[in-house]
Amino acid sequence: MMDHPRKPNARAPTLADVARRAQVSTATVSRCLNTPERVVEQTRRRVLEAVDDLGYAPNFGARALAGRRTNTIGAVIPTMENAIFARGLQAFQEELGEAGFTLLVASSSYRPDLEAAQIRTLAARGADGLLLIGHHRDTALYRFLEARGIPALVAWAHDPAAPVPSVGFDNRQAMAELATRVIGFGHRRIGVISAVRATNDRARERVDGVRAAMAAAGLGEEAMTLIETPYLIENGARAFARLMETRPRPSAVICGNDVLAVGALTRAREMGLSVPGDVSVTGFDDIELAQVVRPALTTVHVPHRQMGQEAARMLTRMVKGDTAVESVRLATELCLRETLASAPARG
């Protein structure tokens, strides 16, 4: 089929133009675009050919002003710079597509002010619902969305007492289980590389999980050295080098996610340190990077795809008016691989 580029000042094709080209009513065109299963195949094919020929696109802004759904879901994620959210977001988009929704994604760079602006922009553009990451934000944003009838769902965290439903996992407990296993290997000096906790509830809870495990094992605060840094491989490498300069040096480094842990492994190799012979390293998330890096990374498996799929199902129900949606807690799993071993004997 030939492509006919539109001239700069040309009038945008309308629903009526499509109807005339396909020789059907505007109501039939609308049904074909919104509920295609209600249109016979021959008619549907003719309408879609007319849509393609004319380059027609629905005016979602007008539909929103008319009080109708745009079948668009917004998601504001903290970062696109690494794969932390990729697998869950992919599953989220696939499930939304099956339900007839389109996904719009924005990245806040872990900045609350930017996230707030993006939430307002997505609402202004007619998003029917929003997926947000974690619970740390001004509750005024929830009131803003509620006033506009836009449901919000939180993922990557679980808090049934929060203002909006969530589908995620207990970050504190998951990290506490990993730290307990680390301590069980005889480690008594522990370094922690975390994201900046001030605006990141997931990071705060993971550090709290390490502290809880240490307290349960009778280890005091002085047994832990904490460094906060943004989630980048090179930042994990720099933080690891700083930890190795402390005395007494940690025998295990627990990282807030796999990205930081891979940075730590890279710097350990550059420093001539054996992992786990000289120092153990752990991550969190179990993204693909954790499985291909060598030595294979001990980490916490997060059910990213399950979380994305469940989030899509829950949010589409909320958009359609279901007010009985309850928070869902998913299970995590320890992945014991090659970077965790017994603490080395100290001379």
C-alpha positions as CSV (number, residue, x, y, z in Angstrom):
1,M,0.0,0.0,0.0
2,M,1.4,3.4,-1.0
3,D,2.4,5.9,1.7
4,H,1.0,9.4,1.2
5,P,2.8,11.9,3.4
6,R,0.6,14.7,4.5
7,K,1.5,18.3,3.5
8,P,2.4,20.5,6.5
9,N,-0.9,22.5,6.4
10,A,-3.1,19.7,5.3
11,R,-6.3,19.0,7.3
12,A,-6.1,15.9,9.5
13,P,-8.4,13.1,8.4
14,T,-11.5,12.7,10.5
15,L,-13.7,9.7,11.4
16,A,-16.2,10.9,8.8
17,D,-13.4,10.7,6.1
18,V,-12.7,7.1,7.1
19,A,-16.4,6.3,6.9
20,R,-16.7,7.8,3.4
21,R,-13.6,6.0,2.2
22,A,-14.8,2.6,3.6
23,Q,-18.5,3.3,2.6
24,V,-19.8,2.6,6.1
25,S,-21.3,4.7,8.9
26,T,-19.2,6.6,11.4
27,A,-20.7,4.4,14.1
28,T,-19.2,1.3,12.3
29,V,-15.8,3.0,12.1
30,S,-16.0,3.7,15.8
31,R,-17.0,0.1,16.6
32,C,-14.2,-1.2,14.5
33,L,-11.6,0.9,16.3
34,N,-12.9,0.3,19.8
35,T,-14.6,-3.1,19.8
36,P,-13.4,-4.8,16.6
37,E,-14.9,-8.1,17.6
38,R,-18.3,-6.6,17.0
39,V,-17.6,-5.9,13.3
40,V,-17.7,-8.6,10.6
41,E,-14.2,-9.4,9.2
42,Q,-14.9,-8.1,5.7
43,T,-16.1,-4.7,7.0
44,R,-13.4,-4.5,9.5
45,R,-10.7,-5.1,6.8
46,R,-12.3,-2.4,4.6
47,V,-12.3,0.1,7.5
48,L,-8.7,-0.6,8.6
49,E,-7.5,-0.2,5.0
50,A,-9.2,3.2,4.9
51,V,-7.6,4.1,8.2
52,D,-4.2,3.2,6.8
53,D,-4.8,4.9,3.5
54,L,-5.8,8.2,5.1
55,G,-3.3,8.1,8.0
56,Y,-6.2,8.5,10.5
57,A,-5.5,8.6,14.2
58,P,-8.2,9.0,16.9
59,N,-8.3,12.3,18.7
60,F,-7.8,11.1,22.2
61,G,-7.9,14.6,23.6
62,A,-11.4,15.2,22.3
63,R,-12.4,11.8,23.6
64,A,-11.1,12.7,27.1
65,L,-13.0,16.0,27.0
66,A,-16.1,14.1,26.1
67,G,-15.7,12.1,29.3
68,R,-14.8,8.9,27.6
69,R,-11.9,6.6,28.3
70,T,-8.8,7.0,26.1
71,N,-7.7,3.3,26.8
72,T,-4.4,4.7,27.8
73,I,-2.5,3.8,30.9
74,G,0.4,5.9,32.2
75,A,3.5,4.6,34.1
76,V,6.1,6.7,35.9
77,I,9.2,4.7,36.6
78,P,12.3,6.0,38.4
79,T,14.8,5.2,35.7
80,M,15.4,3.8,32.2
81,E,19.1,3.7,32.5
82,N,19.3,0.0,33.5
83,A,17.1,-3.1,33.4
84,I,15.7,-2.9,37.0
85,F,12.1,-2.2,35.7
86,A,12.4,-3.6,32.2
87,R,11.0,-7.1,32.6
88,G,8.1,-6.1,34.8
89,L,7.2,-3.2,32.5
90,Q,7.3,-5.4,29.5
91,A,4.9,-7.9,31.1
92,F,2.7,-4.9,32.2
93,Q,2.5,-3.6,28.6
94,E,1.8,-7.1,27.1
95,E,-1.1,-7.6,29.5
96,L,-2.5,-4.1,28.9
97,G,-2.3,-4.7,25.2
98,E,-4.4,-7.9,25.6
99,A,-7.0,-5.8,27.3
100,G,-7.0,-3.1,24.6
101,F,-4.9,-0.5,26.5
102,T,-1.9,1.5,25.3
103,L,1.0,2.3,27.7
104,L,2.7,5.7,28.1
105,V,5.9,5.6,30.1
106,A,7.8,8.5,31.8
107,S,11.0,8.4,33.8
108,S,11.5,10.5,36.9
109,S,15.2,10.0,37.5
110,Y,14.3,9.3,41.2
111,R,13.3,13.0,41.5
112,P,10.0,13.5,43.4
113,D,9.4,16.9,41.8
114,L,9.8,15.5,38.3
115,E,7.6,12.5,39.2
116,A,4.9,14.9,40.4
117,A,5.1,16.9,37.1
118,Q,4.9,13.7,35.1
119,I,1.9,12.5,37.0
120,R,0.0,15.7,36.3
121,T,1.1,15.7,32.6
122,L,-0.2,12.1,32.1
123,A,-3.4,13.0,33.8
124,A,-3.8,16.0,31.5
125,R,-3.2,13.9,28.5
126,G,-6.1,11.7,29.4
127,A,-4.5,8.7,31.1
128,D,-7.2,6.4,32.4
129,G,-5.0,5.1,35.2
130,L,-1.4,5.3,36.5
131,L,1.2,2.8,37.6
132,L,3.6,4.2,40.1
133,I,6.7,2.7,41.7
134,G,6.9,2.7,45.5
135,H,4.9,4.6,48.1
136,H,7.2,7.6,48.7
137,R,5.3,10.7,47.4
138,D,3.2,13.6,48.6
139,T,-0.3,12.3,49.3
140,A,-1.6,15.5,47.6
141,L,-0.9,13.7,44.4
142,Y,-3.3,11.0,45.3
143,R,-6.0,13.6,46.1
144,F,-5.2,15.2,42.7
145,L,-5.8,11.9,40.9
146,E,-8.9,11.0,43.0
147,A,-10.5,14.4,42.1
148,R,-10.1,13.6,38.4
149,G,-11.3,10.0,38.7
150,I,-7.9,8.5,37.8
151,P,-7.0,5.3,39.7
152,A,-3.4,4.7,40.7
153,L,-1.6,1.5,41.6
154,V,1.8,1.1,43.2
155,A,4.2,-1.7,42.3
156,W,7.6,-2.9,43.5
157,A,6.4,-2.4,47.1
158,H,3.7,-3.8,49.3
159,D,1.9,-1.8,52.0
160,P,-1.8,-2.6,52.5
161,A,-2.1,0.5,54.8
162,A,-1.0,2.9,52.0
163,P,-3.5,5.3,50.4
164,V,-3.6,3.3,47.1
165,P,-3.5,-0.4,46.4
166,S,-0.1,-2.1,45.6
167,V,1.2,-5.2,44.0
168,G,4.7,-6.0,45.1
169,F,6.8,-7.6,47.7
170,D,8.1,-6.9,51.2
171,N,11.5,-5.3,50.5
172,R,12.5,-5.4,54.2
173,Q,11.7,-9.0,54.7
174,A,13.3,-10.1,51.5
175,M,16.6,-8.3,52.3
176,A,16.5,-9.5,55.9
177,E,16.3,-13.1,54.6
178,L,19.3,-12.6,52.4
179,A,21.3,-10.8,55.1
180,T,20.5,-13.6,57.6
181,R,22.0,-16.1,55.1
182,V,25.1,-13.9,54.7
183,I,25.5,-13.8,58.4
184,G,25.0,-17.6,58.6
185,F,28.2,-17.9,56.5
186,G,30.1,-16.4,59.3
187,H,30.3,-12.8,58.1
188,R,30.5,-10.3,61.0
189,R,31.7,-7.2,59.2
190,I,29.2,-6.2,56.5
191,G,29.3,-3.4,54.0
192,V,26.1,-2.2,52.4
193,I,25.8,-0.3,49.1
194,S,22.4,1.3,48.9
195,A,20.5,3.7,46.7
196,V,19.9,7.1,48.2
197,R,17.2,6.4,50.8
198,A,15.7,9.8,51.4
199,T,13.2,9.6,48.5
200,N,13.3,5.8,47.9
201,D,11.2,3.7,50.2
202,R,12.4,0.4,48.6
203,A,16.0,1.3,49.4
204,R,15.1,2.3,53.0
205,E,13.3,-0.9,53.6
206,R,16.2,-3.0,52.2
207,V,18.7,-1.3,54.5
208,D,16.3,-1.8,57.4
209,G,16.2,-5.5,56.5
210,V,20.0,-5.8,56.8
211,R,19.9,-4.0,60.2
212,A,17.1,-6.3,61.4
213,A,19.1,-9.4,60.5
214,M,22.2,-8.1,62.1
215,A,20.3,-7.2,65.3
216,A,18.8,-10.7,65.4
217,A,22.3,-12.1,65.2
218,G,23.6,-9.9,68.0
219,L,25.6,-7.6,65.7
220,G,25.7,-3.9,66.5
221,E,25.5,-0.9,64.2
222,E,29.4,-0.7,64.3
223,A,29.5,-4.0,62.3
224,M,27.9,-2.3,59.3
225,T,29.4,0.3,56.9
226,L,26.8,2.0,54.7
227,I,27.4,3.9,51.5
228,E,24.5,5.5,49.5
229,T,24.9,6.1,45.8
230,P,22.6,6.3,42.7
231,Y,21.9,3.0,40.9
232,L,24.7,2.8,38.3
233,I,27.4,0.2,37.7
234,E,30.2,2.7,38.0
235,N,28.8,4.0,41.3
236,G,28.7,0.5,42.7
237,A,32.4,0.1,41.7
238,R,33.4,3.3,43.4
239,A,31.4,2.5,46.5
240,F,33.0,-1.0,46.7
241,A,36.5,0.5,46.5
242,R,35.7,2.9,49.4
243,L,34.4,-0.1,51.5
244,M,37.6,-2.0,50.9
245,E,39.6,1.0,52.3
246,T,37.8,0.8,55.7
247,R,39.3,-1.0,58.6
248,P,38.4,-3.6,59.6
249,R,37.4,-4.4,56.1
250,P,34.0,-5.9,55.4
251,S,34.1,-9.6,54.5
252,A,30.7,-9.3,52.7
253,V,29.1,-6.5,50.7
254,I,25.3,-6.5,50.4
255,C,24.2,-4.3,47.5
256,G,20.7,-2.7,47.2
257,N,20.3,-4.2,43.7
258,D,22.1,-6.2,41.0
259,V,23.4,-3.1,39.1
260,L,25.4,-2.0,42.1
261,A,26.5,-5.5,42.8
262,V,27.9,-5.9,39.3
263,G,29.8,-2.7,39.8
264,A,31.2,-4.1,43.0
265,L,32.3,-7.4,41.2
266,T,33.9,-5.4,38.4
267,R,36.0,-3.3,40.9
268,A,36.9,-6.4,43.0
269,R,38.4,-8.0,39.9
270,E,40.3,-4.8,39.0
271,M,41.7,-4.7,42.6
272,G,42.8,-8.3,42.4
273,L,40.3,-9.5,45.0
274,S,38.8,-13.0,44.8
275,V,35.0,-13.2,45.0
276,P,34.0,-15.0,47.2
277,G,37.4,-16.0,48.4
278,D,38.4,-12.6,49.8
279,V,35.0,-11.0,49.9
280,S,31.4,-12.0,49.3
281,V,29.0,-9.9,47.2
282,T,25.2,-10.1,46.9
283,G,22.6,-8.2,44.9
284,F,18.9,-7.8,44.7
285,D,16.3,-8.2,41.9
286,D,17.8,-11.1,39.8
287,I,17.8,-9.3,36.5
288,E,19.4,-11.1,33.6
289,L,22.7,-9.4,34.4
290,A,22.9,-11.3,37.7
291,Q,22.8,-14.6,35.8
292,V,25.4,-13.9,33.1
293,V,28.0,-12.1,35.2
294,R,30.9,-14.2,36.4
295,P,31.0,-15.4,39.1
296,A,27.2,-15.7,39.0
297,L,25.6,-13.3,41.5
298,T,23.9,-14.4,44.7
299,T,20.8,-12.3,44.8
300,V,17.0,-12.1,45.6
301,H,14.7,-13.1,42.8
302,V,11.9,-10.6,42.3
303,P,8.9,-12.0,40.3
304,H,9.0,-9.1,37.8
305,R,6.8,-10.6,35.1
306,Q,4.2,-11.9,37.5
307,M,4.2,-8.4,39.1
308,G,3.7,-6.7,35.8
309,Q,1.0,-9.0,34.7
310,E,-0.9,-8.7,38.0
311,A,-0.5,-4.9,38.0
312,A,-2.1,-4.7,34.5
313,R,-5.0,-6.8,35.6
314,M,-5.6,-4.9,38.7
315,L,-5.3,-1.5,37.1
316,T,-7.6,-2.3,34.2
317,R,-10.2,-3.5,36.8
318,M,-9.8,-0.2,38.7
319,V,-10.2,1.8,35.5
320,K,-13.4,-0.1,34.7
321,G,-14.8,0.9,38.1
322,D,-13.9,-1.9,40.4
323,T,-13.5,-0.3,43.8
324,A,-12.8,-3.6,45.7
325,V,-9.3,-4.1,44.4
326,E,-7.0,-5.1,47.3
327,S,-3.2,-5.1,47.6
328,V,-1.4,-8.2,46.5
329,R,1.8,-9.4,48.1
330,L,4.1,-11.5,46.0
331,A,6.8,-13.9,47.2
332,T,10.6,-13.4,46.6
333,E,13.2,-16.1,46.5
334,L,16.8,-16.3,47.5
335,C,19.2,-17.3,44.6
336,L,22.3,-18.7,46.1
337,R,25.0,-18.7,43.4
338,E,28.7,-18.2,43.3
339,T,29.5,-14.9,45.0
340,L,28.6,-15.9,48.6
341,A,30.8,-18.2,50.7
342,S,32.1,-18.5,54.2
343,A,33.9,-15.5,55.7
344,P,37.7,-15.8,55.2
345,A,39.8,-16.5,58.2
346,R,41.4,-13.4,59.7
347,G,45.1,-13.7,60.5
